[in-house]
Amino acid sequence: MSTSPNPIDYGTWKMLAWTGPVFFIGFFVMWGLMADNFPPMAASTSAQDMWQHYKDLQTEIMIGMSVCMVLGSCYMTFGAAVSRVMRRIEGQDGMLANVEMMGATITYCPIVVACGIWLTCAMQIDRLSPDAVQTMYYLAWMIIDLAYMVTSWQIIAAAIVFLRDKREKKLVPAWVSWWGFVTVASFFPVSLIPFFKTGPFAFHGLFNFWIAFPTWYVWIVSMSIFIIKAVNRIEIEDGAAQPKEHPVRGAAAIASR
């Protein structure tokens, strides 16, 4: 008695792939616009001005950060979709697909912790001193920024695997993978943020906000688009590879006896 493999649930693949756009659109709107982080307060902002910022935007920051703590999980599920597509190139026993999925999952941790700290500042603003608000604001930036190496390993793993794709037309174009290496390189100056409150290396500065964040966003957007397309292509490839059943002459007559 022969057994057939379980059918592939392409619908789940597609659903998880679409959580990439949910993440980057949601964060842009809720973290960037609603909570007024485009641009963020400068690291050199006085403690009193930081306190006033949270006082004036208390409701907006609470809504934005609460939603971001939930939507941040979409980065994890997006990473799972990327990992699954990577396995079609690397094989089921490949390690880099595991690194990518672990990187995406762990990246969610500093996101949710940092947003939780900013949310708490807004919730407790009337009970916190300006110095306490400033300290918590710095703490959240240190957590969300200096965890960049986890995300870097995720991006590096994906770039290596997709560059190894032997298809005539790669599932993910080579330029997306090379952009991933550019993104990783843009992260390294972030290590300097504890030492600068002004200039390009502060957490609100040219390198560490206006370059590092947009390069990562471009990678997420482009990877999301091509992973969604890749799932559709894999489904077509698998369908074309299935053996076609041919009716056996006389089979109907035999079956009716």
Backbone bond lengths (Angstrom), bond angles and torsions (degrees), N, CA, C in turn:
res aa  C-N    CA-C-N  psi(-1)  N-CA   C-N-CA  omega(-1)  CA-C   N-CA-C  phi
1 M - - - 1.474 - - 1.532 108.39 -
2 S 1.323 116.95 121.52 1.465 121.04 -177.53 1.512 110.34 -87.24
3 T 1.291 114.67 148.97 1.471 120.20 177.03 1.510 108.93 -117.23
4 S 1.329 117.28 141.66 1.463 121.81 179.47 1.518 109.07 -104.29
5 P 1.339 117.85 146.33 1.463 120.18 179.61 1.520 111.63 -65.01
6 N 1.309 115.76 153.78 1.460 119.22 178.32 1.519 110.15 -61.79
7 P 1.318 118.10 140.61 1.470 119.85 179.04 1.526 111.22 -65.94
8 I 1.320 115.63 146.64 1.467 121.17 -179.71 1.523 109.36 -78.00
9 D 1.310 116.02 132.33 1.468 121.56 -178.90 1.531 108.74 -88.94
10 Y 1.326 115.78 81.27 1.462 119.92 -179.11 1.525 111.54 -64.91
11 G 1.328 117.14 -28.12 1.464 120.13 179.50 1.520 112.07 -60.52
12 T 1.332 116.87 -41.60 1.461 120.55 177.63 1.521 110.70 -67.14
13 W 1.337 116.92 -40.29 1.474 120.50 176.38 1.532 109.66 -54.83
14 K 1.333 115.30 -48.63 1.467 119.76 -176.75 1.524 110.97 -65.46
15 M 1.321 116.87 -41.43 1.464 120.37 -179.90 1.530 110.22 -60.25
16 L 1.337 116.63 -46.43 1.459 119.80 -179.84 1.524 111.49 -67.16
17 A 1.325 117.51 -36.00 1.462 120.06 177.76 1.527 111.12 -61.77
18 W 1.328 116.68 -36.02 1.460 120.38 -179.00 1.526 113.04 -74.11
19 T 1.335 118.04 -11.44 1.466 118.47 175.82 1.529 111.76 -71.72
20 G 1.343 117.46 -15.81 1.468 119.58 172.77 1.520 111.58 -60.43
21 P 1.357 118.30 -55.16 1.467 119.12 175.54 1.528 113.50 -59.91
22 V 1.327 118.01 -35.15 1.470 119.68 177.23 1.525 109.71 -59.59
23 F 1.336 116.33 -41.87 1.461 120.25 -179.59 1.515 111.62 -64.44
24 F 1.343 117.37 -55.02 1.468 117.05 -171.73 1.519 112.61 -72.51
25 I 1.319 118.73 -31.61 1.464 120.04 176.19 1.530 109.92 -70.91
26 G 1.331 115.70 -44.84 1.456 119.68 -179.28 1.511 112.39 -62.32
27 F 1.326 117.48 -42.73 1.453 119.93 -179.29 1.520 111.59 -69.71
28 F 1.313 116.44 -38.83 1.461 118.60 178.64 1.530 110.60 -60.08
29 V 1.322 116.42 -43.22 1.460 120.95 -176.86 1.529 111.56 -75.25
30 M 1.340 116.80 -49.83 1.460 120.07 -170.93 1.532 112.69 -82.92
31 W 1.322 117.79 -44.10 1.463 120.73 179.92 1.524 111.13 -79.86
32 G 1.326 115.53 -43.34 1.454 119.33 -175.48 1.515 114.20 -79.56
33 L 1.340 116.86 -51.69 1.462 120.48 -173.51 1.533 112.19 -90.65
34 M 1.323 117.03 -54.48 1.460 119.77 -177.05 1.530 111.53 -60.84
35 A 1.335 117.30 -47.40 1.471 121.15 -177.30 1.523 112.74 -88.64
36 D 1.319 116.97 4.30 1.469 122.33 172.90 1.532 112.36 61.24
37 N 1.339 115.86 51.08 1.454 120.62 176.91 1.526 113.46 -107.26
38 F 1.311 117.98 12.22 1.465 122.02 173.90 1.526 109.30 -118.74
39 P 1.324 119.26 90.05 1.472 127.40 -0.91 1.517 110.34 -87.09
40 P 1.332 117.24 164.72 1.470 119.70 176.64 1.517 110.86 -76.09
41 M 1.314 115.91 167.54 1.463 118.73 172.35 1.524 109.17 -60.17
42 A 1.311 116.24 141.87 1.464 120.78 178.97 1.520 110.25 -67.81
43 A 1.327 115.44 149.52 1.467 120.16 177.46 1.519 111.40 -62.60
44 S 1.328 116.80 -23.80 1.467 121.33 -179.00 1.526 113.29 -86.16
45 T 1.325 117.78 0.02 1.461 121.64 179.65 1.532 109.58 -61.58
46 S 1.318 116.62 137.74 1.464 120.36 -179.10 1.524 110.73 -66.02
47 A 1.323 115.92 156.22 1.461 121.15 179.54 1.526 111.27 -58.91
48 Q 1.326 117.20 -39.92 1.457 120.43 -179.32 1.519 111.26 -65.99
49 D 1.334 117.13 -40.69 1.468 120.12 179.06 1.522 111.47 -67.80
50 M 1.334 117.17 -35.22 1.467 119.51 175.82 1.519 110.11 -65.18
51 W 1.314 117.04 -43.13 1.462 120.59 177.28 1.524 110.35 -58.82
52 Q 1.319 117.08 -44.40 1.459 121.10 -178.96 1.518 111.84 -65.03
53 H 1.331 116.19 -36.34 1.471 121.00 177.19 1.528 109.97 -59.06
54 Y 1.313 116.89 -46.86 1.465 120.13 179.48 1.522 111.46 -68.93
55 K 1.320 117.02 -33.39 1.462 120.33 177.47 1.524 110.88 -66.79
56 D 1.322 116.81 -45.11 1.469 121.13 -177.19 1.525 112.12 -69.73
57 L 1.336 117.51 -33.33 1.469 121.60 -175.42 1.528 111.71 -113.43
58 Q 1.302 116.56 29.94 1.464 120.21 -174.55 1.523 112.47 -54.39
59 T 1.320 117.05 -52.75 1.470 120.31 -176.68 1.515 111.30 -65.62
60 E 1.330 117.00 -44.15 1.463 120.61 -178.65 1.525 111.62 -61.80
61 I 1.336 116.19 -42.82 1.468 119.84 179.92 1.523 110.43 -67.86
62 M 1.325 117.38 -40.05 1.460 119.77 178.59 1.526 111.75 -62.03
63 I 1.332 116.82 -43.52 1.470 119.88 178.74 1.524 110.19 -66.07
64 G 1.338 116.13 -49.04 1.457 120.25 -176.80 1.514 112.64 -60.25
65 M 1.325 117.63 -46.57 1.457 120.55 -177.40 1.520 112.03 -71.90
66 S 1.325 117.34 -35.69 1.468 119.75 177.39 1.528 110.70 -61.54
67 V 1.321 116.46 -44.76 1.465 120.36 179.35 1.529 110.72 -66.85
68 C 1.329 116.57 -40.00 1.465 119.83 -179.31 1.522 112.02 -64.02
69 M 1.322 117.31 -35.32 1.458 119.62 178.61 1.524 111.26 -63.71
70 V 1.319 117.30 -30.53 1.462 121.81 177.56 1.532 110.18 -81.50
71 L 1.329 116.69 -49.30 1.465 120.79 -176.54 1.524 112.81 -67.69
72 G 1.330 116.73 -23.11 1.455 119.02 179.59 1.514 112.80 -57.29
73 S 1.340 117.07 -28.73 1.463 120.80 179.42 1.525 111.85 -63.98
74 C 1.325 116.71 -20.44 1.471 119.88 178.80 1.522 111.89 -66.80
75 Y 1.322 117.08 -21.97 1.463 118.71 175.41 1.523 109.99 -68.15
76 M 1.321 116.86 -35.48 1.459 121.95 176.95 1.528 110.82 -64.84
77 T 1.327 117.03 -47.71 1.465 120.01 -177.94 1.527 111.11 -69.35
78 F 1.319 117.07 -34.40 1.467 120.68 173.15 1.526 110.02 -60.40
79 G 1.338 116.61 -43.14 1.457 120.60 178.29 1.521 112.06 -62.13
80 A 1.328 117.71 -34.46 1.457 121.15 177.62 1.530 110.70 -64.54
81 A 1.335 116.89 -39.39 1.468 120.40 177.90 1.522 110.90 -66.19
82 V 1.331 116.78 -42.87 1.469 120.46 177.93 1.525 109.86 -60.68
83 S 1.323 116.96 -44.07 1.452 121.93 -179.50 1.528 111.37 -60.52
84 R 1.327 116.24 -40.68 1.465 120.15 -178.30 1.527 110.82 -65.49
85 V 1.327 116.43 -40.68 1.470 119.73 177.60 1.529 110.08 -67.28
86 M 1.326 117.21 -38.36 1.463 121.10 178.35 1.525 111.33 -58.84
87 R 1.327 117.38 -35.49 1.467 120.57 -178.47 1.526 112.20 -65.47
88 R 1.318 117.30 -24.03 1.463 119.40 176.87 1.519 111.50 -71.22
89 I 1.304 117.18 -16.30 1.460 122.18 176.66 1.525 110.09 -101.18
90 E 1.334 115.68 -46.01 1.458 121.82 -172.47 1.521 112.92 -84.28
91 G 1.324 117.83 -24.58 1.457 120.94 -174.28 1.514 111.33 96.72
92 Q 1.323 115.96 161.54 1.460 121.34 -174.47 1.522 113.13 -65.96
93 D 1.326 117.49 -25.22 1.463 120.35 -177.15 1.526 113.09 -96.58
94 G 1.334 117.73 7.80 1.461 120.66 -178.55 1.516 112.40 -68.25
95 M 1.322 116.21 142.33 1.465 121.57 -179.48 1.525 112.56 -85.22
96 L 1.336 117.56 -29.57 1.465 119.43 -173.44 1.523 112.12 -67.88
97 A 1.340 116.92 -32.29 1.467 119.34 175.44 1.526 110.41 -63.47
98 N 1.332 116.17 -36.50 1.465 119.87 176.42 1.528 111.14 -66.43
99 V 1.340 116.39 -42.30 1.462 120.60 179.36 1.522 110.42 -61.18
100 E 1.331 116.22 -42.55 1.470 120.06 -179.92 1.520 111.23 -61.95
101 M 1.335 117.00 -46.07 1.462 119.56 -177.61 1.524 111.29 -68.61
102 M 1.334 117.23 -39.55 1.464 119.70 176.85 1.528 110.75 -65.03
103 G 1.334 117.11 -39.08 1.458 120.42 178.70 1.515 112.14 -62.38
104 A 1.337 115.90 -43.13 1.465 119.69 178.95 1.519 111.01 -65.80
105 T 1.327 116.79 -39.33 1.465 120.75 -179.11 1.526 111.48 -66.90
106 I 1.333 115.91 -46.27 1.463 119.38 -177.83 1.529 110.69 -71.23
107 T 1.329 118.42 -29.36 1.467 120.74 176.79 1.521 111.29 -57.81
108 Y 1.324 116.88 -32.50 1.459 120.00 179.19 1.529 111.81 -63.40
109 C 1.338 117.39 -29.45 1.473 120.74 -175.47 1.529 112.59 -62.14
110 P 1.347 120.21 -54.17 1.469 118.04 177.62 1.517 113.24 -64.32
111 I 1.332 117.28 -29.56 1.465 119.78 177.36 1.526 110.38 -62.85
112 V 1.335 115.92 -50.03 1.470 118.95 -175.90 1.531 110.96 -69.71
113 V 1.338 117.70 -34.89 1.466 119.91 179.11 1.530 110.68 -68.44
114 A 1.340 117.51 -46.54 1.460 120.82 179.96 1.521 111.13 -61.64
115 C 1.332 116.64 -45.43 1.470 119.19 179.25 1.523 110.86 -64.43
116 G 1.339 117.06 -34.45 1.456 120.00 176.79 1.520 112.58 -64.86
117 I 1.318 116.83 -36.68 1.465 120.94 177.71 1.531 110.12 -67.52
118 W 1.336 117.23 -46.76 1.470 119.88 178.31 1.531 111.08 -62.80
119 L 1.332 116.69 -37.90 1.461 120.73 177.47 1.529 110.45 -62.70
120 T 1.328 116.61 -43.61 1.464 120.77 179.90 1.525 111.80 -62.98
121 C 1.334 116.22 -39.29 1.472 119.56 175.78 1.528 110.82 -56.56
122 A 1.339 115.56 -45.47 1.462 119.09 -179.10 1.534 111.37 -67.30
123 M 1.330 116.92 -42.62 1.466 120.76 -179.46 1.527 111.95 -61.40
124 Q 1.328 116.67 -41.63 1.460 122.17 -171.23 1.529 112.81 -103.74
125 I 1.313 117.09 19.20 1.460 120.00 -171.10 1.528 112.37 -56.91
126 D 1.316 118.09 -35.38 1.460 119.89 -178.35 1.529 112.98 -74.93
127 R 1.320 117.33 -12.66 1.463 121.53 179.95 1.528 112.75 -106.38
128 L 1.321 116.89 -6.68 1.462 120.85 -175.91 1.522 111.02 -102.48
129 S 1.301 115.54 143.18 1.466 120.15 174.08 1.524 109.37 -78.87
130 P 1.325 118.54 158.61 1.461 120.47 175.90 1.522 113.34 -54.67
131 D 1.335 117.36 -39.45 1.467 119.86 178.92 1.527 111.78 -64.51
132 A 1.317 117.00 -37.80 1.463 120.45 178.65 1.528 110.63 -67.03
133 V 1.329 117.07 -40.99 1.469 120.83 177.92 1.525 110.46 -62.55
134 Q 1.317 116.29 -44.36 1.458 120.01 179.86 1.528 111.50 -62.09
135 T 1.328 116.14 -42.65 1.464 120.67 179.37 1.527 111.28 -62.95
136 M 1.326 116.91 -43.41 1.458 120.54 179.91 1.523 111.47 -68.57
137 Y 1.324 116.13 -35.85 1.468 120.08 177.54 1.528 110.06 -63.35
138 Y 1.341 116.59 -46.03 1.467 120.70 176.83 1.530 110.90 -61.44
139 L 1.334 116.28 -44.18 1.460 120.85 -177.31 1.526 111.23 -57.39
140 A 1.324 116.78 -45.56 1.465 119.88 -179.71 1.522 111.57 -62.48
141 W 1.344 117.10 -39.11 1.464 119.77 178.55 1.518 111.22 -67.12
142 M 1.315 117.63 -39.74 1.465 119.44 178.06 1.524 110.81 -61.15
143 I 1.328 116.55 -41.35 1.469 120.86 -177.89 1.521 111.24 -68.48
144 I 1.322 117.09 -49.25 1.466 119.75 -173.86 1.527 112.05 -72.44
145 D 1.331 117.54 -29.07 1.462 120.25 -177.91 1.521 112.98 -88.70
146 L 1.324 117.47 -46.25 1.458 119.77 -171.08 1.524 113.52 -79.62
147 A 1.319 117.85 -0.46 1.470 121.09 171.47 1.529 111.32 -87.84
148 Y 1.327 116.98 16.32 1.471 120.69 -172.17 1.525 114.38 -61.28
149 M 1.337 118.42 -24.65 1.463 118.87 -174.69 1.516 112.17 -68.88
150 V 1.328 117.31 -29.13 1.470 119.82 175.65 1.526 109.73 -62.21
151 T 1.319 116.37 -47.06 1.463 120.84 177.78 1.520 110.80 -65.65
152 S 1.319 116.88 -34.20 1.472 120.41 178.76 1.526 111.14 -61.85
153 W 1.339 117.00 -43.86 1.468 119.38 178.07 1.524 111.08 -62.35
154 Q 1.320 116.53 -37.60 1.467 119.93 176.47 1.523 110.96 -59.41
155 I 1.319 116.11 -48.13 1.468 121.18 -176.92 1.522 110.97 -68.19
156 I 1.330 117.52 -42.02 1.463 121.33 179.22 1.527 110.70 -61.15
157 A 1.332 116.86 -45.54 1.465 120.51 -179.81 1.522 111.34 -59.65
158 A 1.342 116.56 -45.37 1.462 120.21 179.68 1.529 110.88 -63.94
159 A 1.318 117.27 -42.78 1.461 120.90 -178.31 1.523 111.48 -61.93
160 I 1.312 117.46 -44.32 1.464 120.74 -178.79 1.524 111.06 -62.65
161 V 1.321 116.62 -46.54 1.464 119.76 -177.44 1.527 111.34 -65.81
162 F 1.312 117.99 -46.03 1.462 119.31 -176.67 1.534 111.98 -69.63
163 L 1.320 117.63 -26.88 1.463 119.75 173.59 1.525 111.22 -70.66
164 R 1.332 117.75 -24.42 1.466 122.31 178.98 1.523 113.22 -82.61
165 D 1.314 117.45 -5.44 1.461 121.63 -179.41 1.531 109.77 -59.26
166 K 1.334 116.95 123.07 1.468 121.87 -176.36 1.522 113.02 -89.78
167 R 1.308 117.81 -0.24 1.461 119.36 178.41 1.521 110.38 -62.14
168 E 1.322 115.66 149.46 1.472 119.20 177.02 1.515 110.13 -59.82
169 K 1.326 116.63 -40.33 1.464 122.68 172.14 1.519 106.93 -114.14
170 K 1.321 117.73 108.43 1.461 122.11 -175.01 1.523 111.16 -61.01
171 L 1.332 115.73 149.60 1.464 119.58 176.76 1.524 110.98 -60.67
172 V 1.307 116.88 -38.82 1.470 122.81 174.54 1.523 107.02 -122.51
173 P 1.328 119.14 122.57 1.468 120.96 -176.45 1.529 112.48 -56.61
174 A 1.319 115.21 150.21 1.463 120.40 -177.33 1.526 111.76 -59.79
175 W 1.337 117.27 -32.93 1.465 118.73 -176.75 1.531 111.50 -64.63
176 V 1.340 116.86 -30.39 1.466 119.60 177.37 1.528 110.03 -66.56
177 S 1.333 116.22 -41.59 1.464 120.11 178.52 1.524 111.04 -65.17
178 W 1.322 117.04 -43.41 1.468 119.24 179.01 1.530 110.94 -66.13
179 W 1.322 115.99 -35.13 1.468 118.98 175.59 1.528 109.83 -63.88
180 G 1.332 117.11 -31.91 1.449 120.04 175.85 1.522 111.98 -59.36
181 F 1.334 116.84 -40.70 1.467 119.85 177.51 1.533 110.84 -66.95
182 V 1.335 117.25 -36.15 1.468 120.60 175.33 1.528 109.67 -62.28
183 T 1.324 116.25 -41.89 1.461 121.33 179.33 1.519 111.15 -60.43
184 V 1.318 116.18 -46.53 1.468 120.46 179.63 1.523 110.30 -61.10
185 A 1.335 116.97 -43.12 1.467 120.09 179.38 1.524 111.23 -62.09
186 S 1.333 116.65 -34.66 1.467 119.94 -178.90 1.520 112.11 -69.78
187 F 1.340 116.97 -18.82 1.457 120.49 -178.73 1.529 113.30 -75.43
188 F 1.319 117.96 -30.93 1.463 120.16 -168.59 1.536 114.12 -60.91
189 P 1.338 120.20 -36.81 1.474 117.98 176.37 1.528 113.83 -62.00
190 V 1.346 117.30 -15.96 1.460 120.58 179.15 1.534 110.72 -59.97
191 S 1.327 117.45 -26.22 1.462 120.31 179.25 1.524 112.54 -59.74
192 L 1.333 117.67 -16.38 1.458 121.60 -177.13 1.528 113.69 -87.77
193 I 1.328 118.02 -5.49 1.467 118.43 -172.27 1.532 113.98 -62.42
194 P 1.335 121.43 -28.54 1.473 117.28 177.79 1.521 113.61 -66.75
195 F 1.336 117.19 -16.16 1.468 120.55 -172.22 1.533 113.73 -104.15
196 F 1.355 116.75 -3.50 1.459 119.62 -177.27 1.524 110.41 -133.40
197 K 1.330 116.21 132.71 1.462 121.40 172.82 1.522 111.34 -109.95
198 T 1.311 116.91 -7.64 1.465 122.27 176.05 1.525 107.96 -137.30
199 G 1.330 115.54 164.22 1.452 120.13 175.49 1.527 113.41 87.32
200 P 1.329 117.02 -176.89 1.470 121.61 -172.39 1.517 114.87 -68.44
201 F 1.345 118.11 -18.04 1.457 120.08 -176.79 1.521 113.55 -100.45
202 A 1.331 118.26 2.32 1.463 120.84 170.74 1.530 108.20 -72.36
203 F 1.333 117.62 162.86 1.471 118.07 -174.66 1.528 112.85 -66.91
204 H 1.335 118.01 -15.82 1.459 120.36 176.37 1.534 111.30 -102.24
205 G 1.337 117.32 3.83 1.453 121.69 -170.18 1.519 114.81 -82.53
206 L 1.325 115.04 -178.64 1.468 122.27 -174.50 1.521 112.10 -57.30
207 F 1.324 117.73 -53.30 1.457 120.13 -176.46 1.523 111.83 -71.60
208 N 1.311 116.96 -47.47 1.451 120.25 -167.80 1.517 115.01 -88.62
209 F 1.310 118.15 -5.07 1.462 119.95 171.59 1.521 111.30 -126.79
210 W 1.306 116.77 -55.23 1.464 120.44 -172.20 1.527 113.92 -77.69
211 I 1.325 117.64 -12.76 1.470 120.53 173.79 1.529 110.39 -108.80
212 A 1.323 118.36 -52.32 1.463 121.34 -174.71 1.529 112.51 -62.13
213 F 1.320 117.85 -46.28 1.456 119.67 -178.43 1.535 113.08 -68.39
214 P 1.331 119.50 -47.22 1.468 118.30 178.43 1.531 114.34 -62.28
215 T 1.351 117.70 -37.63 1.464 118.20 178.99 1.529 110.37 -63.77
216 W 1.329 116.47 -40.26 1.470 119.75 176.94 1.522 110.97 -64.62
217 Y 1.328 117.03 -40.55 1.458 120.17 179.17 1.521 111.50 -63.95
218 V 1.327 116.70 -40.92 1.470 119.56 177.68 1.524 109.56 -61.37
219 W 1.331 117.03 -40.74 1.469 119.76 179.19 1.527 110.51 -63.45
220 I 1.332 117.47 -45.33 1.464 120.19 -179.42 1.530 110.70 -61.81
221 V 1.325 116.98 -46.78 1.465 121.15 -178.23 1.526 110.48 -61.66
222 S 1.332 117.18 -50.61 1.467 120.40 -177.60 1.521 111.27 -65.79
223 M 1.342 117.79 -42.80 1.456 120.21 178.76 1.524 110.87 -63.39
224 S 1.326 117.74 -39.65 1.462 120.78 178.24 1.522 111.25 -60.21
225 I 1.317 116.06 -46.25 1.468 120.51 -178.61 1.520 110.85 -59.66
226 F 1.328 116.75 -47.02 1.459 119.33 -174.35 1.522 112.88 -80.07
227 I 1.326 118.74 -23.86 1.462 119.63 173.63 1.522 109.71 -70.22
228 I 1.321 117.57 -40.62 1.466 120.95 176.07 1.529 109.75 -59.26
229 K 1.332 116.52 -45.27 1.464 120.14 177.82 1.522 111.25 -66.32
230 A 1.343 117.10 -37.50 1.459 120.86 -177.95 1.525 111.38 -63.06
231 V 1.329 117.32 -40.15 1.466 120.17 179.25 1.522 109.93 -61.30
232 N 1.322 116.76 -42.30 1.469 120.04 177.63 1.520 111.23 -63.38
233 R 1.334 117.31 -41.39 1.465 120.97 178.75 1.530 111.50 -64.88
234 I 1.331 117.02 -41.75 1.463 120.42 179.38 1.524 110.67 -63.31
235 E 1.324 115.98 -40.37 1.467 119.51 178.11 1.524 110.68 -61.12
236 I 1.331 117.19 -41.32 1.466 121.46 178.21 1.534 110.21 -66.91
237 E 1.349 116.69 -43.87 1.458 120.50 178.85 1.523 111.34 -58.93
238 D 1.330 116.16 -45.40 1.456 120.16 -178.64 1.517 111.27 -65.72
239 G 1.344 116.19 -36.64 1.459 119.55 178.33 1.518 111.63 -66.26
240 A 1.327 115.76 -39.32 1.465 119.80 179.79 1.517 111.57 -69.89
241 A 1.333 116.48 -26.27 1.463 120.43 -177.56 1.525 112.71 -83.31
242 Q 1.339 117.72 -13.49 1.458 120.63 -178.84 1.529 109.97 -69.84
243 P 1.339 118.38 135.11 1.468 119.77 177.61 1.519 110.76 -66.33
244 K 1.308 115.39 137.18 1.457 120.09 -179.48 1.527 109.13 -84.11
245 E 1.308 116.39 138.41 1.459 121.59 179.39 1.517 109.23 -87.54
246 H 1.335 116.10 130.27 1.460 121.22 178.71 1.518 108.98 -110.42
247 P 1.306 117.66 133.09 1.472 119.58 179.32 1.526 110.97 -63.60
248 V 1.310 116.69 138.76 1.461 122.18 178.12 1.508 108.56 -90.24
249 R 1.341 115.21 127.79 1.463 120.24 -177.84 1.529 109.34 -62.20
250 G 1.280 116.24 129.63 1.443 121.52 178.95 1.499 115.07 85.44
251 A 1.355 115.90 -3.79 1.448 118.77 -177.52 1.511 111.91 -63.41
252 A 1.334 115.44 -39.78 1.473 118.99 -179.38 1.515 111.01 -63.87
253 A 1.327 116.18 -39.01 1.458 120.10 -178.93 1.520 110.54 -67.18
254 I 1.363 115.59 -41.17 1.465 119.44 179.83 1.528 110.26 -64.88
255 A 1.371 115.19 -42.54 1.460 119.11 -178.07 1.511 112.51 -63.84
256 S 1.362 116.25 -27.48 1.471 119.23 -176.39 1.524 112.38 -82.09
257 R 1.352 117.63 -10.08 1.462 119.29 -178.52 1.537 111.52 -75.57
